[in-house]
Amino acid sequence: MNQEIKPQELLNNGYELVVAESPSNIALVKYWGKLKGQIPMNPSISYTLDKCKTTFEVYYKKLATPAESPIFYFEGLIANKFAGKTLKLIDTIASDFKELRNYHLVLNSRNSFPHSSGIASSASSMSALAFCLMDILEKSSDTNLVSYYARLGSGSACRSVFSPMASWGKIKNIENTSDKYATKISDKISTELRLVGDTIVLVHEGEKAVSSTDGHALMNSHHFRENRIKNAHKNYLSLINALELGDIDSWGQIIESEALELHAMMMTSDPAYLLMKPMTLEVIEKVRQIRKEHSVNTFFTLDAGPNVHILYPLSEKDVVIPLLKKFLSPLKMIHDQVGKGTKLIKSKKC
């Protein structure tokens, strides 16, 4: 097996190519805990990012009989250790679309951000892969279907399909909400809270001590589980209201509260665990200091890890970023913003 991918050789041997690009996303109301079938315990809302993305290339060749196992590359090099979720999603889709089993697949992905940087690479990669596979099956125009299968690869991946914001999880009496796929948030969002910057502060770039999968599982018997579900529904509705009214103070208070509650659930699990680092708390205090002393709208949120996402209206970017550099240097930062969802780069015969 080649240790390096050889694209031209594949194309010369009758393979076709589809390429899709999908961003990560940052949840404001957090998804934490899941039921059988990758169904969320509570609804979530996220911003779809722009620069932090995965590009997935899928070379495919149809055979007369079932094909050998797919070959997986990461950034052009053979990477079987990263292939677990990828192969599982391919098998899941092939269970529903038998014709996929007759395609030999050679996959190559790359991220625009560092591996293990705390940016949700499973969200960006699984949504990009789902799009590619649906394109091979000529079904990629159905974004709900793409989101459905992205969810089966990684729960939060279903939200990356849509922009600028996505909702995932059924809410009683709210149309177009679903547990099985994400949906685009209403266009009623105020302009200022639609055009938002996200600076990711890299406190720690190593692997997390506890995987998100294991963390989700601990919610099954968590003694605060029902209260968390209730709070998430309340915060979901309050956040939608703040987004439509352009109420930045309420928006910021909700997303900060959700971030801290997420980590509180981790710290009160059995077994309990702590993913924040001392520097995480220092960054949070700096964000609050900047907001108070300089009267700018900087608010923090966290995923299930130590790194900090600082959100702010893009209209304040020219003021906020110099302040972040001043207060948080020499920490590494990635400056991103709300962008587009999953998109096709190349399809069918080259």
Protein Blocks (a to p, Z undefined) as FASTA:
>chain_A
ZZbdcfklmmmnopacddddddddddfbdcedddehiiafbdcdddddfklccddddddd
ddfbdcddddddeehiacfklmmmmmmmmmmmmmmmmmlmmpccddddddfbdehklpaf
klmmmmmmmmmmmmmnopmmmmmlmmmmmmmmomklmmmmpcfbdcedddehiahiafkb
ccdddfkbcfklmmccdddddfbfcdcfbdfklmmmmmmmgcklmmmmmmmmmmmmmmmm
mmmnopaklmmmmmmmmmmmmmmmmmmgccdddfbdfklmmmmmmmmmmmmmnopacddd
ddddfbdcddddfklmmmmmmmmmmmmpccdcdddddddddddfbgcjZZ
